[in-house]
Amino acid sequence: MSDPMKILVTGAAGFIGYHTCEQLLARGDTVVGLDNLNDYYDVSLKQARLDRLLTREGDGPGQFRFHHLDLADAAGMRALFADEGFDRVITLAAQAGVRYSLDNPQAYVDSNVTGFLNVLEGCRYNDVQHLVYASTSSVYGANTHMPFTEHEPADHPLAIYGATKRANELMSHSYAHLFGLPCTGLRFFTVYGPWGRPDMALFLFTRKILAGEPIQVFNHGHHQRDFTFVEDIAEGVIRACDDVATGNPHWNSDTPDPATSAAPWRLFNIGNNQPVQLLDYIRVLEECLGRKAEMEMLPLQAGDVPDTWASADDLKQAVGYQPSTPVEEGVRRFVDWYRDYYGV
């Protein structure tokens, strides 16, 4: 590992942000966390994650500080970057969720486009060495050629959420080109695990199965997801952050590679490379809970893609790592956390 750095992590009270902060602190980095603690889901869960970061004792030499700030607050963001002088920036704050974007598109533009621009500007004017940001498998949208690879176009998003994340990829390229800002975008594939988001399937299913309520299973459970354990995601984020993006010397503007550039910019998938059918995922959860699920079978929801499957070869080649936690282990670890946290 390199010498300890000062790293901004936005979305620090969020699911992936919390785990990323934990791993950075364990190895000795100074982490400045930012979050707006919005009420898209239970704020007490965000606060509980944050409290664990603020009260760490004996969990590694890193130091953590927190700023309660919204990415879309341009003046606040300018002051934060100017005052702190970050070495690297990991931006994981975003308005999440495909389904919510159908009813609240403005929230996605405010956070994921305007907010992301404020991050880019902060990096541009304050000599940040590397910006790593969360993209999503949702950018693949209407693509059906599996496994999804970064070297094929991703220009047909099926919901505004995916469209805003694709916009992040394109905006960051322009900053890499114009200002030499190294940028790495990470396309996350269906992240799950302890301290997860209550709006995500595993959390919803667990709560309802334990309560004896039916679970809603879309697409009759036949779609496949490349479920990726959150600690694997966090490790991939940090390894990508450590490996500063550089231009691809072989990039050809006549046949442009969508995943790289002559500028210091690149895109990586982070997925388990092991798609699992939703019905099989539910079976694993039933085994971990020791209960059977009552399933309400429904058609595919608007904006959802039927299947996702990541090729993680590029990430492995670049940073020597790819996620590998099997769903049997990951779901068990989630259930253990859920039962402990909620006392059920």
PyMOL commands that set and color helices and strands:
alter all, ss='L'
color gray80, all
select helices_A, chain A and resi 15-27+43-54+74-84+100-103+105-125+137-140+160-179+201-211+219-221+230-242+278-289+313-319+327-342
alter helices_A, ss='H'
color red, helices_A
select strands_A, chain A and resi 6-10+30-35+63-68+88-91+130-136+183-188+191-192+215-218+224-225+228-229+265-270+276-277+295-298
alter strands_A, ss='S'
color yellow, strands_A
deselect
rebuild
show_as cartoon
